[in-house]
């Protein structure tokens, strides 16, 4: 339910891509493109697929080409969220259009006019050059000065003629054809990649796509290029999505999901009562990361949560409370570990005063822990122990939880 606004926005954006007002077509496109990719979370699909398709299409791609490029980047780049693949796909399509524009591109050389100083030097060299040419024509032995005069003239002529950096390129109107042209011209593909700029996360898969037509990502791109369903197929996909949304089991957890989504943005907590272990797991990880805890420490805490959350009737809540309390304490009493230098004479970690953001986050996590304890008590009093499985509820009780 909390994702419905983003899905509604995604449908409006996809209507610009399909040109269809049939909601089933647009929903079907979202599902079909998401199914080609590594991105499985519906909210991430809704956030990234429309933007990727609109952005890449703006630089000459077809809908199928834009979908195949984004999906293959997400798969081969192990991008489970889709944002990096979205920006990478748009950057690639844009730079391809600049390199291989529809109007074609002239050859690029290093040729340039002589500077004023070079032209003056050339003029001064003319007499010595003329003597050298006469001696050459007569078959005589050139002096060192005459050889130097000839070499100076050759250098000036080379500056004016220049060297070809890039050959002339034909006019190509579509992104798909631009990729094919680079595959057929591997040296040009290498030159393009060397001059292009991409985020680190997508550099390797884009390099393989551009410079090796037999690479796994190039093969996947070509395969997915022909995998988008027809309009009739999209309508069928869209119909299945409607059924899935109407029976969405996560509707049961709407209140708790709303709290976690809000906390992720502001570290402000809502009502935790009734949250399942599954939502607690994801929400707890989000809170720890949002409070500044490092990835390794977060992973360790979550492993502990998994090991102990099933103990007792309110184990999930009690363990989550303990983890939040530990994090609250760490924020209230932070330790600084100085980086040793070559001239370090001693001194280890020391406790420092918390920053304003650390104090605020500690306070918010303390409120979270208190709410979790209240939730645990409520569930115990009502003899409704939380589990790591989603609770089974009827549509009427699910509606009431909203």
N, C-alpha and C positions, 0 to 999 in steps of 0.2 A: 504493500500500500504506500509506503513512503517513497517508492520509486515511481509511482504513477505520474507525477508531474514531469519527471525526466523522460519517461516513456512517451508522454503526450508531446513533449517538445521534439523528441526523436522522430515521431510520426510526421509532424509538420515539416521537419527538415527533409525527411526521406521523400515526401511528396514532391519536393523540388527536384529530386533526383529522378523519380519515376515519371513525373508529370501526371500522375494518377491521383484522383481524389478517393479512390477505393481504398479504404483503410486496410483491407485484407492484403492488398498488394504491398503496401508499405510495411505492414507487420511481417509479411512473408519475406520481404527483402532483408529485414533486420535479422530474422532467424536464419535465413540461408547464408548470408555473409558470415554471421557469427559461427555457424556450423563449419565453415571452411577454416576457421582460425584456431588459435590456441586459447582465445579468450572465452571462458565459459560463464562468467558471472553476468547475468542479464543487465544489471545496472551499468557495468563497464562497457558492454556492447552498445547500449543506448547512448552512452556518453561519447563513444569514440567512432563508431561506424558511420553515422551520418556526417560528421565533420571530415572524416577521412575521404568518404566518397565525394562530397562536395568539393573539398580542397583539391584532390587529385584530378577530378574531372575538369576543374578550372584550368588545367594545364594540358589539355588535349587527350585525356584518357576517356575511354568508354566506361560505363558503369561496371561492366565485367572486368575490364582492365584494372580499374581502381580497386575493386573488391579483391581481385587476385593478388595485386601488389601488397595491399594492407595485410591480407590474411597470410600470405607466404612470409612476410617479414615477421609477423607475430609468432608464427610457428617455428621458423628457423632461428629467430632471435630469442626464443623462450620468453616472449612477452605475454604474460597472462593477464595484463590489464589493458593493453592496447594503445595506451597513450604514446609511448615511444615509437611504436610502429606507425601511428597516425602522423606524427610530425616527421618521421623519416620518409614515409611515402610521399608526403606533400613536398618536402625539400627535394627529393629525387626528381619528381615530376616537373617541378619548377625549373631546376637546373638543366634537366634534359631539354626543355623547351628553349632555354637561353642558348644552349650549345648547338641544338639542331632545330632552328626555328622554321616555321612554315614557309617563310620567304627564302630560305637558304642562307648560307653564310660564305663570305669570301675567304680566301686563304689568309692566314695570319702569318706575317713575317716579322723579322727584326729590322727590316729596312727603315732608314731614317735619313733626313738631310744632314749634311755636314754642319757642324757648329761653325760659328764665325772664326774661332781659332783654328779649327781643322781646315777650313777653306783657305785661310791665310797661309797655313803651313803647306798646303797642296800647291798654292801658287808659287811659293818660294822654291818648291821642289821641281818645278817644271824644267828649268834650265839643266839641272843635273840629270833629270830623267831623259831629256832630249839627247844629251851627250851619250848616255848609256844605251839608248835605242840605236843611235848611229853606230856605236862601237859593236853592238850585237849584230847589226845588219852586215857589218864589214867582216864579222867573224873574229874580231879582236878579243883580247883578254880583258874582262871587266875589272875595274879597280874596286876596292872595298866601298868607296863613296858611291860609285855607280850602282853597285848591288843594293846598297841601302836605299838609294833613290827609287829603284824599281820596287822594292818591298814596301816603301811608304805608299807608293801609288796603288799597289795591290790592296793595301789595308783600306785606303780611302774608297776604292771601288767596291770592296766587300761591305763597307758600312752602308753605301748607297743601295746596293743590291739586296743586302740582308739575307737571312736564312729563313726557310719556311718552318714555322713552328707548328702550324696546323694546315692541312690541305683544305681546299674549298669543300663545303658540305652541301648536299642537295636539300631542297625544301621538303620537310616532313611534317605533316599536320597532326599525327596521333602519337601518343606516348607508346603504344604497343609497337608501332613501326619504328620508332626511335630506338627502342631496345633491340629490335631485330637488326637494325642497321649497325649498331655497336657490336652485336654478336658476329656480324659478317666482317667487321673491321676491328680486330682485336687490339691493334696498336692505338687506334683512335679511342677505343674504350678505355685503355690504360691512361691515355692522356686526359680524358674527361674525368676519370676517377681521381687522378692526381691533383687536378685543379679544383675539384668539387669539395664541398664541406658538409659534413654530417655529424650528428651527435655520436659520441663514442659507442653507445649501446647498439647502434645499428650500422656502424661502419663495416664490420666484417661481413654480415649477410648481404649488404648492398654491394660491397666489393665483389663477392662471389657471383652475385646476380649479374653484374655488369661485365665482368671479365672472363667468365667461364660459362658458356651456354649449356655445358653438361654438368654443372654443379647441382647439388640437391635442391637448392632454392630456385634455380632457373627452371628445373624440371617441374617442381611443384607449382611455380607461377604459371607455366604453360598448361599444366593439368587443370588448375583451378580456373583458368581463363575461360574454359568451356563448361563450367559446372553450375553456373547460375540457372535456376529454373526459368521456364517461360512464365508469362503472366498468369496462365492457368495454374502452374505449379506454385507460384508465389501466393496466389489466392488460397490454395490448399494449405500451404504452410501457415499463412495468416490465420486461417480458421482454427488450426490446432493451437496456435498461440492464445486465441480467445478462450478456448476450453481450459488451457493450462492456467491462465490468469484467474478465471472464475473459481477454479478449485485450488488456488495457491495455498499450500499448507502454511507458509510463513505468515499468512494473515493472522493466524493465531497469536503470533508474537509481535504484533504491530506496535503495541505500547512500548515494549522493551526495545525493539529496534529503533523506534523514534528517539528514545533516550540515548542509545549508543551513537546514533548518527549525529545528534546534537553535541554530545560530549566530544566526539572526534574533532569537531570544528571549534568548540569553545571550551572544552573541559568543564561543561556544566552538566550536572546529572539530573536525570528525571526519575521516574518511578521504576524501581527494579523488581517490584513484586510480580510474580508470575512468569519471569523470564526462565527459559529452559536452559539446561546445561550447554546446549549447542550455541545459543546466543550469548551466554555468559562467556564461553570460550573466545568467541570472536570479539566481543565487546571488551573483555579484559585485555586482550592483546592490543586492541586499538588504544585503550586508555594508557597503557604502559608506554607505547610508542609515542603517543601524543604528548606525554609528560617529559619526553626527552631521554627515556631509557634506551640504551644501545641495543643493537640487534642480538648480540650474544647473550646479554643479560636477560632480555625479553624471552629468548628461546629457552633459557634455563628455567625461568619462572613458569613458563607454559608447560614444560615437561613435568615440573613438580605439580602443577595444577592437574594435569592428566592423570598422574599417579595417585593423587590423594582426593580428587574431587568426588569419587564415588563412595567414600567412606561415610557411613551414617545417613540419616534421612535428609540432612541438609548439608552434606559434604561439599557440594559444588559451591554453595554460597559461603560457607565458612572458609574454604580454602581461598576463594577469590577475595574475601575480606582480609585474610592474613597477608596476601600478596600486596594488596593495596596499602595496608598499614605499613608494611616494610618499605614500600616505595615512598610513602608519605614521610617516614622517618629519614630516609636517605635524602629527601629534598629539604627537610628541615635542618639537617645536620650534614651538609655536604663536605666531602673531603677533596682536597686538591692534591694531585700527585705531580710534582714538578718534573719537567723533562731534564734528565741529567745532561750536563755539558762536559766538554773536555777538561774544564777547570773546576768542576764541581768538587767541593771539599766536604760534602756530607749534607745531611738534612733530608728527611723523607717526606711522606705525606703529612699534611696538616689540615686541621678542620678550619673552615672559613664560614663567614656569615652567609646565609642564603641570599640570593638575588631576589628582587621583587617578583619576578615571574616564578621562581622556585617556591617562594612563600605562597603565592596565589595557587599554584598547582597543588602544593601540599594540602592547602585548605580544602580545595575541591575534591581531592582524593580522599581526604578524611570524611567529607560528607558522603562520598560514594560508599565508603566502607560502612558507615553508620546505616545507610539505606539498605545495604545488602544484609546487615544483621537484622534489621527490622523485617526484611522480606523473609529471611530464614525463620524467624520466630513466628511470623504469620503462617507460613507454610506448615511448620511443625504443629502449631495450635490447631490448624484446620486438617491435620493429618493428610497433607498433600505433599509428599516428599518430591523434591525435584530430581530428575534423572538426566542422563545425557541424551535421552531420546526426546523428540518433540511430543508434547502431550496431544492426545486425541481429543478433539473438540468438535461439536456440531457447528453447522454454519451459523446457527442462532447465537451460540455462545461466542463464536469467533467475532461476530458482528458486535456483540456486547463489549468485547475486549478493546475494540477500537475507541 
